[in-house]
């Protein structure tokens, strides 16, 4: 069961607030955008809110009579008001800009248009003037795959999507991890080992007891043996069908929303992102297995190879995502914001169950190894 169906009303309210803000901005952004990109149009363009080309940032469509090409405008609020004098950086937003630069030759990646970076100062009705980082991209004129629910279609699309993911993973990057350093223009960690250590340190903030933290530390240390080259992964692709666009024949025509992208062991992270979402959203093990098999076909990998060479690493990254869910829920509990995102409690419940299950299984396996060694001795 997806989170959209499980928390229909809460997601409706959240999506409504988001789309309403996009519609408001569509009424005030044209003149500022024209001033920022004077070589793209001969007059202020027409702006309309759009829901099918991404979610995390405010997304608008841009058209004009003098330019036959349509564009996507992505906006991210940069600071509350000029009076605050506290400019907030936009590392996720700038990460997407950086990644699209790396993918500029790919037909399925949006193309950056106009300024490399910029800020629009917008007078929003009912608000003080606010500054928005903006990104102008080419429009990929296809619909998101979110409406694809048929099981046979789902498996075909997953197989094709995984095949495309292989080419994404061939893209070299600089740095490691999922955080982006705007100053250096690279992913923030200088080595994969350093990135793993940062996740081990995050365990301190988790609500798990000492024995489980010690066990998870050992599991995370195992990841260092991967010693991967820095390669690009989307991290919100296989499990989020709003982030790619398809045509009527189920061909993948566009991949959008790169703000969660990362650099490192790309195959392992992409598979882990799918398995985490499926488990988080309460899908049956049978459905999860079917999805996994379809994805492995797209990667050209047998199930036995996956289980022998990759499964434990992938499971450890799923556990790492689960810890993030537990920490996030603890934070919103502390600030009394659980009613705003009610799904966080369900995610934390399932994350805790997953950690406990893996912990118990590993303890049994380790006990069996110890007993076997004693018997041999």
C-alpha positions, 0 to 999 in steps of 0.5 A: 500500500503506497503512502498516498493511499494510506494517508489520503487526506493528509497527502491531499492537504499537503499537495493542495498547499503546494499546488496553491503556492505554485499557482500564486507564484505563477501570477507574480514571476513572469516579469522577474523571470523575463528580466533574469533571462532577457535572451530567451523571450522578447516579452514576459512569458506566460506562466502556469502551475504544473503538477506532473514535472516534479514535486520537491520544488515549486514547478511551473510551466513557461510558454510564450508566443515568440519562442516555440519551445516550452520550459520548466521553471523550478523555484526554491525559497531562499530566505524568509525576507530581505530584512532577515539578512540571513540568506539560506543556502540551497544545497539540494537545489544546487545539487540538482543543477550540478547533476543536470550539468553532468547529464547534459548530453543525455536525451532523457535529462532536462537541459538547463536554460539561461543563467547558470544560477540566479535568484528572483525577488518576488512580491507574493500577495500576503507575504513580504518580498521573498527571494527564490533560487530558480532553475530554467529547464527544457520541458520533456513533454511526457506524463509521469509514470505514477498512474501505472498500476497494472502488475504486468506493466509495472514489471515491464517499466521497472525492467526498462527503468533499471536498464536506464539506471545502468547508464546513469551509474556510468556517470563519473562524479566528484566526491561521495555521499548524498550531501552537496558542497556548494563551495567546491561544486562536488559531493561533500565527502572526500572518500566513501569511508568518510561518508560511512563514518558520518552515518555511523556518527548519526547513530548517536541520535537514533532512539536505538539501544546500545546493543543495536547501535553497536550491531549497526556500527559493525554492519555499516563498517562492512560497507567500506569493503565496497571501495566504490568509484564515485558514480552517480545514482538518483536515489529516488527513481525505482521507488518513486514513479513520479520522477520519471516520464513515459510515453504511451508505449511505456518507454522511459522518456525523461528522468526528473527531480535529482535533488536526492542524488548521490555519489558512490556505490550506485547499484547498491544505493538504487536497489536499496532505495526501491526496497526501502520504499516498498517495505516502508509503504507496507508492500507484501514480500511477494510483491517486493520479490517480483519488483526486485526480479524485474529490476535485476533483469533490467540490470542484466543480473541473476538473482543468485549473483545478487544474493551472493555478491550484493544483497547484504550490502543493499540490506545494510543501506536499507537499514541506514535509510531506516535509521534516518526514518527513526531519527526524523520521527524523533525530531518531529516528536520533539518539536510537536509536529507529528500531526503535520506528517502523520505518516512518519509514525508509520514509517518509524514503526516499520523501520524499527521492525525491520531493524529488529528483524535483521538484528535478531537474524544476525544474532542467530547466524553469529551464534550458529557460527560460534557453535560450529567453530566450537564443535570443529575445535 
